[in-house]
Amino acid sequence: MSSYTKELSPLGQMLADFVDHTPGAVASVLVTSDGLVDEFHGLPEEGADTLAAAVSGIASLANGVFRDAPGEVQQSVVEHDSGTLFVMRAKVPPQVKSKVGSLLAVLTNETADAGVVGYAMLQWIDRMHEHLLNPVRTAPRPAQ
């Protein structure tokens, strides 16, 4: 259970179950495309905010590398001596212009099998897809 005690939403409970049942996973955060925490499990609230900012930055930098190519980067992996950070994007169907996909980030320990974690993330995103799309945010128009 997360060290931050709050009532879990159904999506938050599904994220907690994902972390608890994926071998090697220690924490996860579901991040809006603009870097806000949607749900998290396995770390304190401040840690979730920090991880969300890092995940948003990693996704943005990865997209920048492919700025001249069509589409978006679908996943990124950062390997560390103590574990791995996996970031995977929930794709939005091309015909849906008013929504953007969330980013699922999973931190693992050093014993995690990347194939198992990646497959589990893909399966979770496929099951939860309709809950992972967020409205496109626009800047408020100045008063006239």
N, C-alpha and C positions, 0 to 999 in steps of 0.2 A: 504494500500500500504506500502511496505517496506520503512523504513526510509532512506535506502541507495538508492539513485536515480541512476538508470541505465536502459538502454533499456532491457526489459525482453525478453528472448528467448521464443519460444513456450512452452518449458518444464517449464521455470520459470513462465510463465503466468498460466499454468495449476496448478503449486504448489500454486501460489497466490490465484487462484480461490478455491482450496481445503481448504486453511486456512480460507478464507473469508466466506466459506459456511459450514464449519463444526462447529457446536455449541460448544463453549468452547475453540476452538483452538485459540491460540494467535500468534504462530510463528511456522515455520517449516524450516528444512534444509535437503537437499538431499546430502548425504555424500558418497564419493567413499569408497570402502572397506578398503583403506589405510589411510582414515581420511581427505581427501581433500574435500573442499566445492565444490559441483557441482552447486547447486542452493539454494536460501534461500528466505524467505519472513517473514516479521514481526519483524525483528531485524536488527541492524546496521551490517555492514560488520565485524567489530571486534567481535561482539557477535556471528555471524555465524561461524567465525573461532574457537572461544572458544568452542561453542556448538559442532562443528564437531569433535574437538579433544576429548571432553568428550564422545561423542557418539561412536567414534572409540574405545576408551578405555573400555567403558561399554560392547560393543560387544565382544571385545577381552577377557575381564575378564569372561564374561558369557560363551564363548566357552571354556575357560580354565577349568571351573568347570566340563564340560562334555568332557574333552579331551580324555577319554577312550571310549566314545560312538560314534558310527558312525553319520555323519551328522554335521549340524551346528545349533546353537541356532537361532530360527526364530524371536523371539521377546523378548524384555525386557521392564520392566516398573519400573520407579522410582517415588515414590509418595512423595510429599512434602506438607507442610501445605498450601502453596500458589498455588499448582497445581500439574500436573503430566507430566512426560516426558515419551513418548512412543517411542520405537525404533523398527522398523520392517525391516527385510531383504527381498530384492527382490531375490527370488530363481532363481538359474541358472539350466536349465535342465542338468542332469548328462552327457549327450553326448556332451555338449559344454565345452570343456576343455580350450579354449582360452579366456573365459570371466569370470568375477566375478560380483556379484550383488551389487547394491548400498544399502545404509541404509537410510530409511526414518525416520526422527525424528520429532516428533510433541510435542510442549510445549502447555499445556492447563492451563486454570485458574481452581480454586477450584470447580467451578460449573459443569465442564464437566462430561458427562456420559462416563465412560470407554468403555462400550459396543458400544456406538455410534461412538466414536472416533476410536476404534479398527476396527470396521466394515468399516468405511469410509476409513481408511488407506489401508485395504486389497483390497477394491474395486478400490482405486486409483492406487495401485501397479499393480493390474490385468490389468487395462486399459492402463497403461503407461509402462508395462513390457519391451517391446522391446527397450525403451529409457533408461532403468535403468541398462543395462548391460555394463560393462566397460572392455576394454582389460586388460589382466593380465600384470602387469608391471614387467619387469625383470631388474636386475642391469646391467649396461653396462659392457661389458667385457674390461679388461685392454688392452691397446695397447701392441702389442708384438714386 
